[in-house]
Each structure stands twice: as C-alpha cells, then as structure tokens.
Amino acid sequence: MVPNVVGRGVVSLVPAPPGGGKGWWLWALAGAGQDGGRFFGLPVRRQRILWCTEEGQTFVNTARKFGIAPGVVKTLQRQNVPVTLDWEQTVKLVRREAWKQRCGLVVFDTVRAWCPQAEKDPKDAYAVMDVARRELTKPGLGVLFVHHDTKAGGSFGARVSGTYGLVGGVDILIELKRVSEHE
C-alpha cells in the first residue's frame, strides 16, 4: 500500500500516546488507499482495508467525516469474534474475512483489544507477531497493529507500552508523536 511502510507481506506497528494522532493517521492512510496518490510524500497503491476495531457506529460516522467511500474500509468488530478463540484461531478468522472482503491490509486496533498477551512478555509478543506473519502476510496480506505509548516517553521504540517484543517482532515501526510549534 505504502512501499516499505505498510502493505502486503509486511507487519507494521503504529504506536502513539493518547491523543497523539493514531486515528487521524489511520484515516488519512485509508483515504490515500481509496484515492491512490501520495501519503506523507510516499506513493500509495489503492487498497481495501479490513479494520478490526472495538468501535461501532462512531467508526462509521468517522469514515464519513474523512470522506471514505463505502466499501473501502470493511470492519470486523471485536464483539463479533468469539472470546473462546485463541489468537491463532482469531487470526485465521480475520484472514478469511479479509479475503472474502477483498482487502489487502488488516488493521488490528488496538493490540490491547485484540491480542493483549503481546504486551506482557517478549515471548508472547513474538508469538503474536509470528502468527500474524504466517497466517496473514505469507498468504499476501499486510498487517498493521495499532498500539499505545507509555507515559514515560522515549525514542526509537522505547516509548511503546508493554514489552520490547512488540517492537522487535514487527518489520516496520511507525512512531507518531505530537510536536509543538517550536519543534
């Protein structure tokens, strides 16, 4: 979708602090995937997105606000996935849904909602990412995990909430941060 950042065959992670722009960034990405063109100066290939979310009607309203045409972003709500499924079963269900909806990118919004075990231990984080890589990127999908930062801050992945395994387990880390007028 965005070469060397987000797209088929790649597992990406986009963390930011609360209010740090994750939603705006993702909706801008969806708009770029709808229209083609450029995203932060990079070329974009048109792509449908399966957005795995906890949100309901507010999600649809936000899509409208950003001018996203119906069908560009498909949703899978967390409440519609049986809690009895383990992570691998959940990912297989997501893969089937992505293929059915003809999507090329899967967004898990957020790590805490979809695979909270990935925050607890590096081994668990690597296992989560390995399943996503095997079940989603190997068959040709892209994966983007949305996550939160710690309150402590940091740079080069150090501010990502949870274990360092989240950063180490992905191919691309896209760190968002708010900048002041003076930066």
Order of alpha helices (4+ residues) and beta strands (2+ residues): beta-alpha-beta-beta-beta-alpha-beta-alpha-beta-alpha-alpha-beta-alpha-beta
